[in-house]
């Protein structure tokens, strides 16, 4: 029987279009009934499931993609032990899972791969990216290529700006929008001022007058429409005054009230009076026109021992406050001994001293922040909030 020549051909198809074809070798046989697998790519499927994508089945800037590839065997032999390695040289594509497998493919049948995965950079523009697939089957290997289109869309307008539109001066306002995978950066604008950076889904503003806050998303393809929020300035109320009388705490007038025990807000304590439940340090804040005041004076209560005290019990002057390096305590009774401690917000003692008269206390080693000064004797005590700059 005469020798017959067979060509080992690799073809890559998508639909009815031939994308790639190559002849890798020539094989001779004495039996014309013997053949080889003839594998080609018949289809690929893009999956961009939310929230990593928008679910439209296209590879787009900023998305994480799952790719499956369908191979068809047009040869006369079954294709076995099929695996593939995906590669790409485009800087906007990051392969996160490059290995795939197929079940054995009998002659004239198809099989779908396991999922390959890649991420499209949010900086990508509209283009067609060549991918390479190195296929192993029946102890042989070959490489075929095809293009996957990458799409870039203008990001959508932010749905809303989150934050309180009423800013209580002199405080500033904090605002944010939801993150968007297609956006490279956001442009924030108010009072004819533009601020932008690559990772700014939030912003803090301190306007001097009523204004309108605007924000839009941007990427390499363009800009979204503006989202707006009208900002109204309100005056922050003055700090209230509290005092303790007959087992009850009283607060000066406001529209709403908040009571705090050891700096922690007391839930459901929203009246101008509060009956303490525990020994410790209390203070209050009030709201007027929706604006929250700074803290009141601090009062330490000891109801179990039947005595009470407030800042007014020991009439001393502490200055400067805020301070940089040291504080001065004056107006102490020269014939009386006082103990002085500086505490952090957790009640830890940082410094301790004994005073008889005007005294300078060096606090240079303290980090900037908020502290408490405690001055006391055997009968009474007072607390003063300190601010280290």
Helices and strands as residue ranges (DSSP letters): E 4-14, E 17-29, E 39-47, E 59-60, E 64-73, E 83-87, E 93-97, E 99-101, E 110-112, E 116-120, E 127-137, E 140-151, E 166-169, E 173-176, E 185-190, E 193-197, E 202-205, E 211-219, E 222-223, E 227-235, E 242-245, E 248-251, E 256-261, E 264-265, E 273-274, E 280-288, E 291-292, E 299-302, E 307-308, E 317-319, E 326-330, E 338-343, E 349-355, E 359-362, E 369-376, E 381-388
